[in-house]
Structures are given as structure tokens and as C-alpha cells.
Amino acid sequence: MAIHRYRIEPRSGFATPLRSDTLYGHLLWAAAMLEGEAYVAELIDAFAGGTPPFVLSSAFPADQLPMPPLPGIPREEFKRQFAGKGNLFEQLQRYKTFRKNDHWPLRAWKALAGNISQAALFSQWLGDAAGQGETTRKSDAEIPMTMAYRPHVSIDRASGSVLDQGGLFFSKAFWYRPGTQLDLYVKADDVDVFERLFRHVEAVGYGADRSSGMGHFRFCRDASFDANTFDLEGTHVLSLSVCTAPTLSEFEGYWHPMVKRGRAWSGFGQSNPYKKPFFAFAEGSLFRKMPEKGYLLRNIHSDPKIVQVGWPLTIPVTLEGYHAD
């Protein structure tokens, strides 16, 4: 399947991060609204059978990739490679700043031809910082996204109204600065299927609180993206998605672990919206071995029709240094 890239322009705040597993759920919901339950069952069977109609990444800042879980540079190796380029203390401070980054530039992946190590990425980062006159972490004014907590009233699940005794709880929400663009990668043979469903999500909004103005965006296919960008061989793959499967023993590699506590779409009319918690690998995880199929969880909710899709979109990398095995 060919890989396409979409540019997303946020038009509001987001109460739910744009992550692949949640977006899969929205697209299945869109299929139910546009085509009915039979079509949704057909899509789910395709995911379960190993022939997904499309495979999604999560959304990242434009031209950025998720940072992989690479080991730190040993002190003697650090001194040998980087102390000669400046004061050791200053270089260690820069390295500390570098380790706080959640993303790294796609151009670094291209420059390194997918051959990555902590030292290689740090060297690239030092070159970028020197070229931009930067040696410290970006200021708040330069970071494209701001997180804040929003208050909500507590709801009685039995009555659907506000609790008699009142009460507030707080949830995170995210706002992007004007002009910010996000990248979403999609692998599909027939991209029109994905785009039709994604346009419906664009029209009604994404994630929690979309009816009150959150989760709205515009998107377009990036015609400048070369579909052959990631056509390389590698010792491992870098996941651009939230990845999960019923059997985790088949995975080998280095990962960012997470426990996901999702919710089902309210349109199912369930009195209990909560899914069962499940283990997943977050974006940026590195895999040497993965299952060929089976990235779909069933029995995730009391309603057996509700499933969780965890198909990952991956790109090749070759690990060097202390992860090379």
C-alpha cells in the first residue's frame, strides 16, 4: 500500500489528542453514519483478517517524527565525541535539553538514511541548534501547542444530569498556535475510502466536547510528499502509531509502554461509556519483530460490537551503537 501524507490545520482546541487508535474509532463511527452497520462490520472484518482498508499514524507537528526510546550516550563516549566541540558542562546541558524533545525532524531521518543512534540524533540536533543560533530548549512562545486544564461539572450516570451535590473535575485540553500544521500519514490502496470518512470527521469534529467547539480542523492531501520517502531497508521499524494486539509476546524491540483507558462513542446509547483498560505501545516504539496481523482487540467493552483497532504505521530504521543487535 502507498503512503500518503495529510496536512491538518487545527481550527480549535482539542480535548482529545489526535492519536491513531482514537482516529480509527472515529472513522468507523463515520462509516456507521454514512453507510450503516453492515459496512462497519465489513471494515472490522478486514482489519481482523489482516487486510486493513487503511493504516494510520498519529498526528505530529509538521515534518516531525516521534522520538524513539534510544539509550543514553555513555559518559566516556560522550566526552570523546562531543567534549572537543565545546565545554563539557555546556555540552551536557545541551544534551539534557535534547533529551526533553518529544520529536525529531524528518530531515534528520533522511540525512541519516534511517541509521539512528542517540549520538547521531544529538549531533543532528546540535547542528540544527547552531544553525538557528539556539542551544537551549524553545521558549513557551515558540512551542506550537499549549496544554491547560478545563473544569467540568460531574454528571450522574443514572439520571444523565448534574449531581445534586454538585462537584467539579478537570481535564486536559490542547491549543495550537495560529498557523500550526500537523502531519498525518496514511497507508492505503484506495485513499478515497479514507478521505470520505475523514471528511465526515472534519465536518462534525474530533474527540471529546466537539459539540461545544473542540476538535475542529481542516485537512488536505500533501501533494509535495514523495510516496517513496520511506522505501528503505532497516533492522527495525519505528512506529508512528499507538500499537496494540491481543498477543503481545510476539513483539520484540524497545518501546514506550502505556495503558489506555478509552471511551466508546456516545451514539451507541451505552449507560457505561468506559472501555476496559488495555496495554499499548506508544508512538516512537521500535520493533525488531511484530505480528503480521491481528491488531484488533475484541471484548474491550460490555457491548461486543465495540472493538479497538491498533494497526501501526511503521517506517524502517537501522539501529546503531548500543541498540544494534
C-alpha positions in Angstrom: 0.0 0.0 0.0 1.2 3.5 -0.8 1.9 6.0 1.9 0.2 9.4 1.7 0.7 12.5 3.9 -2.1 14.8 5.0 -1.6 18.3 6.4 -4.0 19.1 9.2 -4.7 22.7 10.3 -6.3 22.9 13.8 -9.2 25.3 13.9 -9.9 25.0 17.7 -8.6 23.4 20.8 -8.5 19.6 21.2 -9.8 17.8 24.2 -8.6 14.5 22.8 -5.1 14.2 21.3 -5.0 13.2 17.6 -3.8 9.6 18.1 -4.2 6.8 15.7 -6.3 4.4 17.8 -8.9 7.1 18.6 -9.0 8.2 15.0 -9.6 4.6 13.9 -12.7 4.7 16.1 -13.9 8.0 14.7 -13.6 6.6 11.1 -15.6 3.5 12.0 -18.2 5.8 13.6 -18.2 7.8 10.4 -18.7 4.7 8.4 -21.7 3.8 10.5 -23.3 7.2 10.0 -22.6 7.2 6.2 -23.1 3.6 5.2 -24.7 1.7 8.1 -23.7 -1.1 10.4 -23.2 -3.7 7.7 -20.4 -1.6 6.2 -18.8 -1.1 9.6 -18.8 -4.9 10.1 -17.1 -5.3 6.7 -14.4 -2.9 7.7 -13.8 -4.6 11.1 -13.6 -8.0 9.4 -10.9 -6.5 7.0 -8.9 -5.3 10.0 -9.3 -8.6 11.8 -8.4 -10.6 8.7 -5.1 -8.8 8.1 -6.2 -6.7 5.1 -7.0 -3.3 6.6 -8.5 -0.8 4.2 -6.1 1.9 5.6 -3.4 2.2 8.2 -3.0 5.4 10.2 -0.3 7.2 12.1 -1.0 9.6 14.9 -0.7 13.3 14.0 2.7 15.1 14.7 4.0 18.6 14.2 4.7 19.2 10.5 7.9 17.4 9.3 8.5 15.8 12.7 8.7 12.2 13.8 8.2 10.7 17.3 11.4 10.3 19.4 12.4 6.7 19.8 13.5 5.2 23.1 17.2 5.1 22.4 19.7 4.6 25.3 21.8 7.4 26.6 25.4 8.1 25.4 27.9 6.6 27.9 30.0 9.3 29.6 33.4 8.3 28.1 31.8 8.1 24.6 30.2 11.5 25.1 33.4 13.1 26.1 35.2 11.5 23.1 32.6 12.6 20.6 31.4 16.0 21.9 33.7 17.4 24.5 36.1 18.6 21.8 33.3 20.7 20.3 32.9 22.9 23.4 32.9 23.0 27.2 31.9 19.6 28.6 29.5 21.1 31.1 27.8 23.2 28.4 27.6 20.2 26.1 26.0 18.1 28.9 23.4 20.9 29.4 22.6 20.9 25.7 22.3 17.1 25.8 19.9 17.4 28.7 17.8 19.8 26.7 17.9 17.5 23.7 16.6 14.5 25.8 13.5 16.5 26.6 12.4 16.6 23.0 9.4 14.5 22.1 10.0 14.7 18.3 12.9 14.8 15.8 12.9 16.2 12.3 12.1 14.1 9.3 15.0 15.7 7.5 17.3 14.0 10.1 15.8 10.6 9.2 16.5 11.4 5.5 20.1 12.7 6.2 20.9 9.6 8.2 19.2 7.3 5.7 17.3 5.8 8.7 20.5 4.8 10.5 19.9 6.1 14.1 21.5 6.2 17.5 21.4 8.7 20.4 24.7 10.1 19.4 23.7 10.6 15.7 20.4 12.3 16.6 22.2 14.5 19.2 24.8 15.5 16.5 22.0 16.4 14.1 20.3 18.4 16.9 23.5 20.3 17.7 23.9 21.2 14.0 20.3 22.5 13.8 20.7 24.4 17.1 23.9 26.0 15.9 22.4 26.9 12.5 19.5 28.6 14.2 21.5 30.2 17.0 19.8 28.0 19.6 21.4 26.0 22.3 18.5 25.8 24.8 15.0 24.4 24.8 12.5 26.5 22.9 10.7 29.2 24.9 6.9 28.9 25.6 6.3 31.4 22.8 7.9 29.1 20.2 6.3 25.8 21.3 3.4 25.2 18.9 1.0 23.7 21.4 -0.2 24.8 24.9 -1.9 22.5 27.4 -4.3 23.7 30.0 -6.9 22.2 32.4 -10.6 22.8 31.9 -13.3 22.4 34.6 -16.4 20.3 34.1 -19.4 19.6 36.2 -19.9 16.0 37.5 -22.7 14.0 35.8 -24.9 11.4 37.5 -24.7 8.4 35.1 -28.1 7.1 36.2 -30.0 10.3 35.5 -27.8 12.0 32.9 -28.0 15.3 34.9 -25.7 17.2 37.1 -25.1 15.6 40.6 -27.4 17.1 43.2 -24.4 17.9 45.4 -22.5 19.5 42.5 -18.8 18.9 42.1 -16.1 19.7 39.5 -13.4 17.7 37.8 -10.7 18.9 35.5 -9.4 17.5 32.2 -6.6 18.4 29.9 -7.1 20.2 26.6 -4.6 21.4 23.9 -4.5 24.6 21.9 -2.3 25.1 18.8 -0.8 28.4 17.9 -2.2 30.0 14.7 -0.5 28.7 11.6 0.5 25.4 13.2 0.2 22.4 10.9 0.2 18.7 11.7 1.2 15.7 9.6 -0.9 12.5 9.4 0.5 9.6 7.4 -2.0 7.1 5.8 -1.2 3.9 4.0 -4.0 2.8 1.7 -4.6 1.2 -1.7 -7.8 3.2 -2.2 -7.2 6.5 -0.4 -10.7 7.8 -1.4 -12.2 5.4 1.2 -10.2 7.0 3.9 -10.8 10.6 2.7 -14.6 10.2 2.5 -14.7 9.0 6.1 -12.2 11.6 7.3 -14.2 14.4 5.7 -17.1 13.4 7.9 -14.9 13.6 11.0 -13.7 17.1 9.7 -17.3 18.2 9.4 -18.5 17.1 12.9 -15.3 17.4 14.9 -12.9 15.0 16.6 -12.8 13.8 20.2 -14.5 14.9 23.4 -16.5 18.2 23.6 -16.7 18.6 19.8 -20.3 19.8 20.2 -19.0 22.7 22.3 -16.4 23.8 19.8 -13.4 21.5 20.5 -11.7 19.2 18.0 -12.3 21.1 14.7 -9.8 21.1 11.9 -9.2 21.3 8.1 -7.1 18.8 6.2 -5.7 18.4 2.7 -3.5 15.8 1.0 0.1 16.9 0.8 0.9 16.8 -3.0 4.5 17.6 -2.3 5.1 14.4 -0.3 7.1 11.7 -2.1 5.3 8.4 -1.6 8.7 6.6 -1.9 10.3 8.5 1.1 10.3 5.5 3.4 11.3 2.9 0.8 14.4 1.7 2.7 15.5 -1.4 4.4 16.2 -1.5 8.2 17.0 -3.7 11.1 13.9 -2.3 13.0 10.8 -0.3 12.4 9.7 2.9 14.1 6.0 3.0 14.9 4.2 6.2 14.1 1.0 4.9 15.8 -0.5 3.7 19.0 0.0 -0.1 18.6 -1.8 -2.9 20.4 -2.7 -6.6 19.8 -4.3 -9.4 21.6 -1.0 -11.3 21.9 2.0 -9.1 23.0 4.5 -11.9 23.3 5.2 -11.7 19.5 6.7 -8.2 19.8 10.5 -7.7 20.2 12.2 -4.4 20.5 12.3 -1.2 22.6 9.1 0.7 23.3 7.2 3.4 25.1 4.7 1.5 27.2 1.3 2.9 28.0 -2.1 1.9 29.5 -5.0 3.2 27.5 -8.4 3.8 29.2 -10.7 4.6 26.3 -14.3 5.5 25.9 -17.0 4.3 23.5 -18.9 6.7 21.2 -22.0 8.0 23.0 -24.1 7.3 19.9 -24.3 3.6 20.9 -26.5 4.7 23.8 -24.5 2.9 26.4 -25.0 3.8 30.0 -21.4 2.9 30.6 -19.1 4.7 28.1 -15.9 3.2 29.5 -13.8 0.6 27.7 -11.6 -1.8 29.6 -8.1 -0.6 30.1 -5.5 -2.2 27.8 -1.8 -2.2 27.3 -0.3 -0.5 24.2 2.9 0.7 22.7 3.0 4.5 22.2 4.3 6.3 19.2 8.1 6.1 18.7 8.4 2.5 19.8 11.0 0.4 18.0 10.3 -3.1 16.9 12.6 -5.8 15.6 9.8 -8.3 15.4 6.0 -7.8 15.1 2.9 -9.9 14.3 1.9 -9.9 10.7 -1.7 -9.3 11.6 -4.2 -9.3 14.5 -4.0 -5.6 15.6 -7.6 -5.6 16.8 -9.0 -6.0 20.3 -12.4 -7.5 21.0 -14.2 -7.8 24.3 -13.0 -4.3 25.1 -16.5 -3.3 26.3 -19.7 -4.9 27.5 -21.1 -4.4 24.0 -19.3 -7.0 21.8 -19.7 -4.8 18.7 -17.2 -2.3 20.1 -13.6 -3.0 19.1 -10.2 -1.3 19.4 -8.1 -1.0 16.3 -4.3 -0.8 16.9 -2.8 -1.3 13.5 0.5 0.6 13.4 2.0 2.5 10.5 5.8 2.0 10.7 8.9 3.2 8.9 12.3 1.5 8.6 15.3 2.4 10.8 18.6 0.7 11.4 19.8 0.9 14.9 23.5 1.7 15.6 25.6 1.7 18.7 24.2 0.3 21.9 20.8 -0.8 20.5 22.3 -2.6 17.5 21.6 -6.3 18.0 
